[in-house]
Amino acid sequence: MFAIMTVTGVDHTGIIAAVSTALAELDVNIHNVSQTLMGEYFTMILHVAFDEKAVDMGTIQEKMTEVEKQEKLVIRIQSQAIFDAMNII
């Protein structure tokens, strides 16, 4: 399954490491990533893939909630199919 993840928050060292480590622990593969700074704010969009038989979206979001709290971020994940449906004109 493919999903889109967004990460936002005040920039600081270790954001990418924290997010990618948590994803790796769940065997979620990062296919593409785009990140930038907007003033003092860090923003990142990830295109990820995972075996939904091994891990579900709820489990991934729970794991990312731990990262959110630790790193003071906002992290959201949604199915790529839903993302595509919402953005097709």
N, CA and C atoms as a LAMMPS dump frame, in Angstrom:
ITEM: TIMESTEP
0
ITEM: NUMBER OF ATOMS
267
ITEM: BOX BOUNDS ff ff ff
-5.0000000000000000e+02 5.0000000000000000e+02
-5.0000000000000000e+02 5.0000000000000000e+02
-5.0000000000000000e+02 5.0000000000000000e+02
ITEM: ATOMS id mol type element x y z
1 1 1 N 0.846 -1.173 0
2 1 2 C 0 0 0
3 1 3 C 0.892 1.237 0
4 2 1 N 0.417 2.268 -0.668
5 2 2 C 1.129 3.54 -0.697
6 2 3 C 0.375 4.566 0.139
7 3 1 N 1.14 5.476 0.763
8 3 2 C 0.539 6.519 1.582
9 3 3 C 1.352 7.796 1.456
10 4 1 N 0.714 8.899 1.819
11 4 2 C 1.358 10.199 1.848
12 4 3 C 1.429 10.645 3.306
13 5 1 N 2.615 11.048 3.746
14 5 2 C 2.807 11.509 5.113
15 5 3 C 3.301 12.946 5.079
16 6 1 N 2.745 13.768 5.955
17 6 2 C 3.219 15.149 6.083
18 6 3 C 3.77 15.341 7.491
19 7 1 N 4.838 16.116 7.568
20 7 2 C 5.504 16.415 8.836
21 7 3 C 5.741 17.915 8.886
22 8 1 N 5.275 18.584 9.931
23 8 2 C 5.499 20.02 10.081
24 8 3 C 5.841 20.337 11.528
25 9 1 N 6.596 21.406 11.71
26 9 2 C 6.94 21.854 13.053
27 9 3 C 8.104 22.828 13.016
28 10 1 N 8.42 23.374 14.162
29 10 2 C 9.568 24.278 14.266
30 10 3 C 10.833 23.468 13.963
31 11 1 N 11.69 24.017 13.115
32 11 2 C 12.897 23.31 12.693
33 11 3 C 13.847 23.066 13.861
34 12 1 N 14.417 21.875 13.895
35 12 2 C 15.469 21.535 14.849
36 12 3 C 16.188 20.284 14.353
37 13 1 N 17.338 20.04 14.872
38 13 2 C 18.149 18.893 14.491
39 13 3 C 17.446 17.585 14.847
40 14 1 N 17.465 16.628 13.932
41 14 2 C 17 15.278 14.22
42 14 3 C 15.605 14.936 13.737
43 15 1 N 14.909 15.851 13.09
44 15 2 C 13.536 15.544 12.647
45 15 3 C 13.53 14.394 11.643
46 16 1 N 14.335 14.515 10.601
47 16 2 C 14.35 13.471 9.572
48 16 3 C 14.793 12.144 10.169
49 17 1 N 15.774 12.174 11.041
50 17 2 C 16.257 10.944 11.683
51 17 3 C 15.158 10.291 12.519
52 18 1 N 14.419 11.075 13.287
53 18 2 C 13.36 10.524 14.141
54 18 3 C 12.246 9.899 13.314
55 19 1 N 11.826 10.603 12.266
56 19 2 C 10.733 10.095 11.423
57 19 3 C 11.181 8.855 10.66
58 20 1 N 12.344 8.91 10.025
59 20 2 C 12.789 7.766 9.228
60 20 3 C 13.102 6.542 10.086
61 21 1 N 13.618 6.749 11.275
62 21 2 C 13.886 5.622 12.179
63 21 3 C 12.585 4.939 12.592
64 22 1 N 11.583 5.737 12.95
65 22 2 C 10.286 5.164 13.351
66 22 3 C 9.653 4.397 12.194
67 23 1 N 9.753 4.936 10.988
68 23 2 C 9.204 4.23 9.825
69 23 3 C 9.961 2.931 9.575
70 24 1 N 11.27 2.966 9.676
71 24 2 C 12.074 1.758 9.462
72 24 3 C 11.729 0.669 10.469
73 25 1 N 11.451 1.065 11.71
74 25 2 C 11.079 0.09 12.744
75 25 3 C 9.794 -0.647 12.383
76 26 1 N 8.943 -0.024 11.582
77 26 2 C 7.69 -0.646 11.15
78 26 3 C 7.805 -1.267 9.755
79 27 1 N 9.014 -1.251 9.179
80 27 2 C 9.275 -1.767 7.837
81 27 3 C 8.494 -0.979 6.776
82 28 1 N 8.379 0.328 7.003
83 28 2 C 7.757 1.231 6.028
84 28 3 C 8.876 1.836 5.194
85 29 1 N 8.753 1.712 3.883
86 29 2 C 9.789 2.183 2.97
87 29 3 C 9.456 3.587 2.458
88 30 1 N 10.427 4.476 2.49
89 30 2 C 10.254 5.827 1.957
90 30 3 C 10.621 5.787 0.472
91 31 1 N 9.638 6.061 -0.397
92 31 2 C 9.874 6.058 -1.839
93 31 3 C 10.339 7.414 -2.336
94 32 1 N 9.814 8.474 -1.744
95 32 2 C 10.179 9.811 -2.173
96 32 3 C 9.978 10.758 -0.998
97 33 1 N 10.787 11.796 -0.944
98 33 2 C 10.666 12.768 0.14
99 33 3 C 10.987 14.154 -0.393
100 34 1 N 10.226 15.129 0.082
101 34 2 C 10.481 16.521 -0.231
102 34 3 C 10.419 17.279 1.081
103 35 1 N 11.445 18.068 1.343
104 35 2 C 11.452 18.829 2.588
105 35 3 C 11.982 20.224 2.333
106 36 1 N 11.515 21.167 3.13
107 36 2 C 11.965 22.546 2.99
108 36 3 C 11.767 23.281 4.307
109 37 1 N 12.421 24.411 4.415
110 37 2 C 12.211 25.301 5.552
111 37 3 C 11.388 26.49 5.072
112 38 1 N 10.39 26.834 5.843
113 38 2 C 9.567 28.013 5.571
114 38 3 C 9.736 28.91 6.784
115 39 1 N 10.707 29.81 6.696
116 39 2 C 11.058 30.611 7.864
117 39 3 C 11.67 29.685 8.894
118 40 1 N 11.108 29.665 10.089
119 40 2 C 11.619 28.788 11.143
120 40 3 C 10.922 27.429 11.159
121 41 1 N 10.009 27.201 10.209
122 41 2 C 9.232 25.96 10.198
123 41 3 C 9.761 24.961 9.181
124 42 1 N 9.853 23.722 9.624
125 42 2 C 10.258 22.588 8.81
126 42 3 C 9.002 21.961 8.227
127 43 1 N 9.03 21.632 6.939
128 43 2 C 7.917 20.911 6.323
129 43 3 C 8.49 19.764 5.489
130 44 1 N 7.807 18.635 5.535
131 44 2 C 8.264 17.474 4.783
132 44 3 C 7.055 16.67 4.325
133 45 1 N 7.119 16.207 3.084
134 45 2 C 6.108 15.306 2.535
135 45 3 C 6.824 14.04 2.109
136 46 1 N 6.304 12.903 2.544
137 46 2 C 6.909 11.614 2.205
138 46 3 C 5.898 10.745 1.465
139 47 1 N 6.38 10.051 0.447
140 47 2 C 5.6 9.033 -0.231
141 47 3 C 6.145 7.705 0.285
142 48 1 N 5.319 6.944 0.988
143 48 2 C 5.791 5.728 1.641
144 48 3 C 5.028 4.505 1.141
145 49 1 N 5.641 3.351 1.319
146 49 2 C 5.026 2.082 0.935
147 49 3 C 5.205 1.082 2.072
148 50 1 N 4.188 0.241 2.245
149 50 2 C 4.257 -0.78 3.288
150 50 3 C 3.296 -1.91 2.962
151 51 1 N 3.533 -3.043 3.584
152 51 2 C 2.662 -4.211 3.429
153 51 3 C 1.537 -4.072 4.439
154 52 1 N 0.333 -3.787 3.962
155 52 2 C -0.777 -3.558 4.884
156 52 3 C -1.213 -4.827 5.624
157 53 1 N -0.723 -5.985 5.205
158 53 2 C -0.98 -7.216 5.957
159 53 3 C -0.093 -7.283 7.195
160 54 1 N 1.066 -6.602 7.132
161 54 2 C 2.016 -6.617 8.243
162 54 3 C 1.8 -5.452 9.2
163 55 1 N 1.403 -4.298 8.67
164 55 2 C 1.212 -3.099 9.49
165 55 3 C 0.093 -2.275 8.859
166 56 1 N -0.788 -1.729 9.684
167 56 2 C -1.877 -0.918 9.132
168 56 3 C -1.646 0.567 9.397
169 57 1 N -2.469 1.386 8.759
170 57 2 C -2.325 2.842 8.88
171 57 3 C -2.452 3.299 10.334
172 58 1 N -3.346 2.687 11.082
173 58 2 C -3.524 3.056 12.489
174 58 3 C -2.264 2.833 13.297
175 59 1 N -1.591 1.733 13.059
176 59 2 C -0.349 1.429 13.762
177 59 3 C 0.734 2.434 13.401
178 60 1 N 0.8 2.783 12.123
179 60 2 C 1.791 3.771 11.695
180 60 3 C 1.499 5.115 12.345
181 61 1 N 0.231 5.543 12.353
182 61 2 C -0.106 6.836 12.955
183 61 3 C 0.189 6.823 14.46
184 62 1 N -0.07 5.7 15.136
185 62 2 C 0.256 5.595 16.564
186 62 3 C 1.751 5.788 16.793
187 63 1 N 2.566 5.133 15.968
188 63 2 C 4.018 5.262 16.088
189 63 3 C 4.446 6.701 15.819
190 64 1 N 3.814 7.334 14.842
191 64 2 C 4.157 8.718 14.519
192 64 3 C 3.68 9.675 15.617
193 65 1 N 2.642 9.304 16.348
194 65 2 C 2.196 10.118 17.483
195 65 3 C 3.277 10.186 18.548
196 66 1 N 3.986 9.082 18.753
197 66 2 C 5.116 9.072 19.693
198 66 3 C 6.2 10.052 19.221
199 67 1 N 6.48 10.036 17.908
200 67 2 C 7.487 10.938 17.339
201 67 3 C 7.005 12.382 17.46
202 68 1 N 5.721 12.607 17.183
203 68 2 C 5.143 13.955 17.315
204 68 3 C 5.407 14.53 18.702
205 69 1 N 5.104 13.754 19.709
206 69 2 C 5.266 14.227 21.09
207 69 3 C 6.735 14.475 21.422
208 70 1 N 7.576 13.541 21.039
209 70 2 C 9 13.647 21.35
210 70 3 C 9.652 14.821 20.627
211 71 1 N 9.288 15.021 19.371
212 71 2 C 9.939 16.032 18.537
213 71 3 C 9.132 17.328 18.411
214 72 1 N 7.947 17.366 19.025
215 72 2 C 7.062 18.543 18.951
216 72 3 C 6.716 18.878 17.496
217 73 1 N 6.123 17.905 16.815
218 73 2 C 5.757 18.013 15.411
219 73 3 C 4.278 17.718 15.224
220 74 1 N 3.806 17.918 14.006
221 74 2 C 2.491 17.445 13.582
222 74 3 C 2.747 16.503 12.413
223 75 1 N 2.321 15.251 12.562
224 75 2 C 2.556 14.235 11.53
225 75 3 C 1.222 13.592 11.181
226 76 1 N 0.912 13.563 9.888
227 76 2 C -0.318 12.943 9.41
228 76 3 C 0.01 11.985 8.282
229 77 1 N -0.748 10.887 8.223
230 77 2 C -0.588 9.921 7.143
231 77 3 C -1.967 9.593 6.596
232 78 1 N -2.032 9.466 5.266
233 78 2 C -3.276 9.057 4.639
234 78 3 C -2.972 8.204 3.415
235 79 1 N -3.903 7.366 3.081
236 79 2 C -3.768 6.513 1.911
237 79 3 C -3.528 7.363 0.674
238 80 1 N -2.645 6.902 -0.193
239 80 2 C -2.406 7.635 -1.432
240 80 3 C -3.684 7.69 -2.258
241 81 1 N -4.499 6.655 -2.224
242 81 2 C -5.75 6.649 -2.979
243 81 3 C -6.667 7.775 -2.523
244 82 1 N -6.76 7.994 -1.222
245 82 2 C -7.586 9.092 -0.691
246 82 3 C -6.957 10.433 -1.075
247 83 1 N -5.655 10.536 -0.929
248 83 2 C -4.951 11.768 -1.297
249 83 3 C -5.206 12.088 -2.768
250 84 1 N -5.068 11.093 -3.633
251 84 2 C -5.293 11.309 -5.061
252 84 3 C -6.733 11.733 -5.33
253 85 1 N -7.694 11.069 -4.715
254 85 2 C -9.106 11.385 -4.935
255 85 3 C -9.433 12.806 -4.504
256 86 1 N -8.827 13.266 -3.419
257 86 2 C -9.087 14.618 -2.928
258 86 3 C -8.43 15.681 -3.8
259 87 1 N -7.403 15.338 -4.554
260 87 2 C -6.634 16.319 -5.3
261 87 3 C -6.81 16.263 -6.81
262 88 1 N -7.628 15.343 -7.302
263 88 2 C -7.881 15.274 -8.741
264 88 3 C -9.017 16.228 -9.066
265 89 1 N -8.769 17.052 -10.042
266 89 2 C -9.792 18.043 -10.434
267 89 3 C -10.543 17.54 -11.649
